[in-house]
Amino acid sequence: MKLIKRLANLGYGSRKEMQKLIRMGAITDAAGERLDEDGAPPHGDIRYKGRPLDPDFGMVLMLNKPTGYVCSLKDRGNLVYELLPSRFAERKPVLSTIGRLDSDTSGLLLFTDDGDYLHKIISPKNHVAKIYEVTCARPLEPHYGEVFAAGTLVLESEKDALKPAFLEVTGEKTARLTLYEGRYHQVRRMFAAVGNHVETLHRAQMGNLTLGNLPSGKWRLLTADEAQSLLNG
C-alpha cells in the first residue's frame, strides 16, 4: 500500500495532510531517513514523527469502559471513542465495538477493525463466555439460578428462549452471571423477568480475558495470542 494511503487509512489525517508531512520530513523509516510519498515501505519500518505506526488492519483493543459513555460514533453525549486517541475514530476500515455495553454498564469492551473477527466473537455459535458482576435492588432468590440455567426463559417481546446462563451468587444482592449470547439489555431484562432490578452492572471477563489492572477509562492493545484465545474457547 502506498505510504500516503496507509497513513490516511490509519486516521493520522487526510491524504493531503499526509503528503505535506511527508514533504516536511515528519515521516521517516526506523533509521530516521525521510520516506518517499510514492513509496510503499513495510508497515513496521514507518515512523510518524519518530514513533512506530499504530497496528495495521486487524487491530484489537480493550477498554475498561466507565459508566456514562455510549458505544457509538454518532450519538449525543459522551462516546466511548472519546476515551481513545482521536485518530482511531478515523481508521478505515472503521474501528467498531465488539458488541455493546449500555451507558449504565461498565467494564470490558473490545474494539476491532476486522469485521470477520468481530462477527466470530459475537456469534453464539462460538460460545465466547461473557461474565458480568451484578448488584440487584433486592435480595437474590434461590430459584434464579435454576430459571437462568434452564434454557427456557423467554424475555418480554421475544419469541426464542435464551440459551442457558449460569448464576454464581456472591452476596445477598450480588452475583456473577455468565452468558453465551448478547441480546439487547439481556442481563437487566433477565433479572426483571424474575422480579428483580439491576442497580449496577459490570462486565468483568470475556472468555479467559480479564481487565487485569487496567484502570477505568483506560485502554490497551491485545496481543495476537490474546485476540486468538477468544476464538479458541
C-alpha positions as CSV (number, residue, x, y, z in Angstrom):
1,M,0.0,0.0,0.0
2,K,1.3,3.5,-0.9
3,L,2.6,5.4,2.1
4,I,0.1,8.3,1.9
5,K,-2.9,6.0,1.7
6,R,-1.6,3.8,4.6
7,L,-1.3,6.9,6.9
8,A,-4.7,8.2,5.9
9,N,-6.4,4.8,6.5
10,L,-4.8,4.7,10.0
11,G,-6.5,8.0,10.8
12,Y,-3.5,10.2,11.0
13,G,-5.1,12.8,8.7
14,S,-6.2,13.4,5.1
15,R,-4.1,12.3,2.2
16,K,-3.3,16.0,1.5
17,E,-2.2,16.4,5.2
18,M,-0.1,13.3,5.0
19,Q,1.5,14.5,1.7
20,K,2.5,17.7,3.5
21,L,4.0,15.9,6.5
22,I,6.0,13.6,4.2
23,R,7.4,16.5,2.3
24,M,8.3,18.2,5.6
25,G,10.3,15.1,6.6
26,A,8.0,14.1,9.5
27,I,7.5,10.6,8.1
28,T,10.7,8.5,8.2
29,D,12.0,5.0,8.4
30,A,13.3,3.3,11.5
31,A,16.7,4.8,10.9
32,G,15.3,8.3,10.6
33,E,15.6,8.7,6.9
34,R,12.9,10.5,5.0
35,L,10.4,8.4,3.1
36,D,9.2,9.0,-0.4
37,E,5.5,9.8,-0.8
38,D,5.2,7.4,-3.7
39,G,6.9,4.6,-1.8
40,A,5.3,1.6,-0.1
41,P,7.6,0.7,2.7
42,P,6.8,-2.1,5.2
43,H,4.4,-1.1,7.9
44,G,6.8,-1.8,10.7
45,D,9.6,0.3,9.2
46,I,7.5,3.5,9.1
47,R,7.8,6.2,11.8
48,Y,5.2,9.0,12.3
49,K,7.0,11.9,14.0
50,G,9.6,9.4,15.3
51,R,7.1,6.9,16.6
52,P,6.0,3.5,15.2
53,L,2.7,3.4,13.5
54,D,-0.5,2.1,15.1
55,P,-1.1,-1.6,14.3
56,D,-2.2,-2.3,10.7
57,F,-5.6,-3.9,9.8
58,G,-6.7,-6.5,12.4
59,M,-6.1,-4.4,15.5
60,V,-8.0,-5.4,18.6
61,L,-8.0,-3.3,21.7
62,M,-9.6,-3.5,25.1
63,L,-11.2,-0.6,27.0
64,N,-12.3,-0.5,30.6
65,K,-15.5,1.4,29.9
66,P,-16.8,3.7,32.7
67,T,-20.5,4.3,33.1
68,G,-21.9,7.3,31.4
69,Y,-20.4,6.5,27.9
70,V,-22.3,5.3,24.9
71,C,-21.0,2.7,22.4
72,S,-21.4,4.9,19.3
73,L,-19.6,7.1,16.9
74,K,-22.6,9.4,16.3
75,D,-24.9,9.5,19.3
76,R,-25.2,12.5,21.6
77,G,-23.5,12.6,24.9
78,N,-20.2,11.0,26.0
79,L,-19.0,8.5,23.4
80,V,-16.5,5.6,24.1
81,Y,-14.4,6.8,21.2
82,E,-13.6,10.0,23.3
83,L,-11.6,7.7,25.6
84,L,-9.3,6.6,22.7
85,P,-6.9,8.6,20.5
86,S,-8.9,10.7,18.2
87,R,-7.3,9.2,15.1
88,F,-8.8,5.7,16.0
89,A,-12.3,7.0,15.1
90,E,-11.0,7.9,11.6
91,R,-9.5,4.5,10.7
92,K,-10.5,2.7,7.5
93,P,-11.9,0.1,7.8
94,V,-13.8,1.6,10.8
95,L,-12.8,0.6,14.3
96,S,-16.0,-0.9,15.8
97,T,-17.0,-2.1,19.2
98,I,-17.4,-5.9,19.5
99,G,-20.9,-5.9,20.9
100,R,-22.1,-3.0,23.1
101,L,-22.3,-2.0,26.7
102,D,-25.1,0.4,27.6
103,S,-24.4,3.8,29.2
104,D,-25.1,2.5,32.7
105,T,-22.8,-0.6,32.3
106,S,-19.1,-0.6,32.9
107,G,-16.3,-3.0,32.2
108,L,-14.6,-4.9,29.4
109,L,-15.3,-3.6,25.9
110,L,-13.4,-4.7,22.8
111,F,-12.9,-2.9,19.5
112,T,-11.6,-4.1,16.2
113,D,-11.4,-3.0,12.5
114,D,-11.7,-6.7,11.4
115,G,-15.3,-7.4,10.6
116,D,-14.9,-11.1,10.3
117,Y,-13.2,-11.3,13.7
118,L,-16.0,-9.2,15.2
119,H,-18.7,-11.4,13.9
120,K,-17.0,-14.6,15.1
121,I,-16.7,-13.2,18.7
122,I,-20.3,-12.1,18.9
123,S,-21.8,-15.2,17.3
124,P,-23.5,-17.5,19.8
125,K,-22.1,-20.4,17.7
126,N,-18.6,-19.6,19.0
127,H,-19.6,-19.8,22.7
128,V,-17.5,-16.9,23.9
129,A,-18.4,-16.5,27.6
130,K,-19.2,-13.1,28.9
131,I,-19.1,-12.7,32.7
132,Y,-20.9,-9.9,34.4
133,E,-20.8,-8.7,38.0
134,V,-24.4,-7.7,39.1
135,T,-25.8,-5.8,42.0
136,C,-29.6,-6.1,42.4
137,A,-32.0,-3.9,44.2
138,R,-33.5,-6.8,46.2
139,P,-32.0,-10.0,47.7
140,L,-31.5,-12.8,45.2
141,E,-33.9,-15.7,45.4
142,P,-32.7,-19.3,45.3
143,H,-34.7,-20.1,42.1
144,Y,-33.0,-17.5,40.0
145,G,-30.1,-19.9,39.1
146,E,-32.5,-22.6,38.0
147,V,-34.5,-20.3,35.8
148,F,-31.4,-18.9,34.1
149,A,-29.8,-22.3,33.6
150,A,-32.9,-24.0,32.2
151,G,-32.6,-22.6,28.7
152,T,-36.4,-21.9,28.6
153,L,-36.6,-18.3,29.7
154,V,-38.3,-16.1,27.1
155,L,-37.8,-12.4,27.5
156,E,-40.7,-9.9,27.1
157,S,-41.4,-9.1,23.4
158,E,-39.2,-12.0,22.2
159,K,-40.2,-15.5,20.9
160,D,-37.0,-17.5,21.2
161,A,-35.8,-18.8,24.6
162,L,-32.5,-17.7,26.0
163,K,-29.5,-20.0,25.9
164,P,-28.7,-21.4,29.4
165,A,-26.9,-18.9,31.6
166,F,-25.1,-19.6,34.9
167,L,-25.5,-17.6,38.1
168,E,-22.9,-17.6,40.9
169,V,-24.3,-15.8,44.0
170,T,-21.6,-13.8,45.7
171,G,-23.7,-11.9,48.3
172,E,-27.2,-11.1,49.4
173,K,-27.8,-8.9,46.4
174,T,-24.7,-9.6,44.3
175,A,-23.8,-12.3,41.8
176,R,-21.7,-13.2,38.7
177,L,-23.7,-14.1,35.6
178,T,-22.1,-16.0,32.7
179,L,-23.8,-15.6,29.3
180,Y,-23.0,-17.1,25.9
181,E,-25.1,-14.7,23.8
182,G,-25.6,-10.9,23.8
183,R,-29.2,-9.8,23.4
184,Y,-30.3,-6.2,23.9
185,H,-30.0,-5.3,27.6
186,Q,-30.1,-9.0,28.3
187,V,-28.8,-9.1,31.9
188,R,-31.2,-6.4,33.1
189,R,-34.1,-8.0,31.3
190,M,-33.3,-11.4,32.8
191,F,-33.4,-10.1,36.3
192,A,-36.6,-8.1,35.5
193,A,-38.2,-11.4,34.3
194,V,-37.7,-12.9,37.8
195,G,-39.0,-9.8,39.6
196,N,-35.7,-8.0,40.5
197,H,-33.9,-4.9,39.3
198,V,-30.3,-4.5,38.3
199,E,-28.7,-1.5,40.1
200,T,-25.1,-1.9,38.9
201,L,-23.7,-4.0,36.0
202,H,-20.0,-4.6,35.2
203,R,-18.6,-6.9,32.5
204,A,-15.6,-8.4,34.1
205,Q,-14.5,-11.0,31.6
206,M,-14.8,-12.4,28.1
207,G,-13.6,-15.9,27.5
208,N,-10.4,-16.1,29.6
209,L,-9.7,-12.4,29.0
210,T,-10.0,-10.1,32.1
211,L,-9.3,-6.4,32.7
212,G,-6.4,-7.2,35.0
213,N,-5.2,-3.9,36.4
214,L,-6.4,-1.7,33.6
215,P,-7.9,1.4,35.2
216,S,-11.4,2.6,34.4
217,G,-11.4,4.8,31.3
218,K,-8.1,3.4,30.0
219,W,-7.3,1.1,27.1
220,R,-4.6,-1.2,25.7
221,L,-3.9,-3.3,22.6
222,L,-4.5,-7.0,22.8
223,T,-1.6,-9.3,21.8
224,A,-2.2,-11.6,18.8
225,D,-2.4,-14.6,21.3
226,E,-5.0,-12.8,23.5
227,A,-7.1,-12.0,20.4
228,Q,-6.9,-15.5,19.2
229,S,-7.7,-17.0,22.6
230,L,-11.2,-15.7,22.3
231,L,-11.8,-17.8,19.3
232,N,-10.3,-21.0,20.8
233,G,-12.9,-21.3,23.6
